[in-house]
């Protein structure tokens, strides 16, 4: 079976960490990540979902979110008690998009994209970018994420917020609670795996670029994402079942959430592109373990199933 994703395996010697939670590897990784994306400050978090809830709840600004989205994002916004509405954005998948688009401060959800000097290219000085280290993401781990910004005041608050609202000192016994926060920090094991995969990112991008270009050549697309390779078919559920019979695991990214009865009340406008694409979008296997023979077989199968 040709898998949709590849998840690296690591053996971890836990004796190298003091209590598996707050070792120096976290700060080292934060600094390394900040330098790569071109930002002053970075703070690790237990998941991008937690980061979205905490950040949007702190800003209390209306949010616009694509309907083609993982439900975890909507759950985070509901828990943050912020107003949000759906937009008909179907192009963000595999890239980044603005959860909050404001001249004062924007918040960018970049769970599926990690680029060198990305902050300098996409953000203003006090903007916030949220990254994900979910296992299948460009920098995978045992979940986790990173929040970055050039705004020292906000980042000081956020770091305290994800550490239970505590003012951090060199000794945990000296920590004082400044406000009710969240247990949402990145732990040492998450940081260890994320850092390992982060250091492979540039090499992986080179391999994925070759794979993507071969897909584009053989299938006639012009895709650019380093995370997902999506195509359009007549009926994605039927396509996925038939592809599986031929030894290929495909996926759907994602369903139109505004049609779900739980989230339907947040629909403020018609979303025809989202409703169309949820039945047509298919993600093909896209990872560094694919070889040319795999890709050619996948493309032959795609063309056969699509009647080309």
LINWO-V331895 format. One record per pair of residues at least 6 apart in sequence whose ideal C-beta (glycine too) atoms are under 6 Angstrom apart, sorted by sequence separation. I is the first residue (numbers start at 1). J is the second residue. If there is no record, write none. Layout:
i: <I;I>
j: <J;J>
This chain:
i: <17;45;100;123;133;149;169;216;223;233;257;56;77;100;243;34;98;99;133;33;134;166;167;258;98;99;240;133;147;166;167;30;96;97;133;165;132;165;258;30;63;96;131;165;215;284;131;165;165;236;96;130;164;26;94;95;160;208;256;63;65;67;110;129;164;256;161;162;62;63;64;66;105;106;107;108;109;110;111;128;205;68;105;162;163;256;49;53;57;64;66;162;255;52;56;114;114;125;126;228;53;56;66;49;53;253;250;251;250;63;63;61;144;239;236;144;236;233;142;232;141;233;144;248;230;231;55;141;141;230;248;139;228;229;246;140;229;139;139;133;48;242;239;55;38;51;211;36;39;219;37;38;207;214;218;37;38;48;48;204;138;51;47;51;48;47;45;44;45;42;43;42;54;41;39;40;39;33;41;43;112;43;45;7;95;5;94;94;50;94;46;45;45;44;26;93;29;25;23;26;21;25;29;21;25;20;20;17;86;86;85;86;84;10;74;85;88;90;70;69;88;68;88;90;69;67;74;67;67;67;68;67;4;1;2;3;4;4;6;5;2;6;2>
j: <23;51;106;129;139;155;175;222;229;239;263;63;84;107;250;42;106;107;141;42;143;175;176;267;108;109;250;144;158;177;178;42;108;109;145;177;145;178;271;44;77;110;145;179;229;298;146;180;181;252;113;147;181;44;112;113;178;226;274;82;84;86;129;148;183;275;181;182;83;84;85;87;126;127;128;129;130;131;132;149;226;90;127;184;185;278;72;76;80;87;89;185;278;76;80;138;139;150;151;253;79;82;92;76;80;283;282;283;284;99;100;100;186;282;280;190;282;280;190;280;190;282;194;298;281;282;107;193;194;283;301;194;283;284;301;197;286;197;198;194;111;305;305;128;117;130;290;116;119;299;118;119;288;295;299;119;120;130;132;288;227;145;143;147;145;145;145;146;147;146;147;148;161;149;148;150;150;146;155;158;227;159;162;135;225;136;225;227;184;228;184;184;186;186;186;253;191;188;188;191;187;191;195;188;192;188;189;188;258;266;266;267;266;193;257;268;271;273;254;254;273;254;274;277;257;256;263;257;258;271;274;274;249;247;248;249;251;285;287;287;285;289;294>
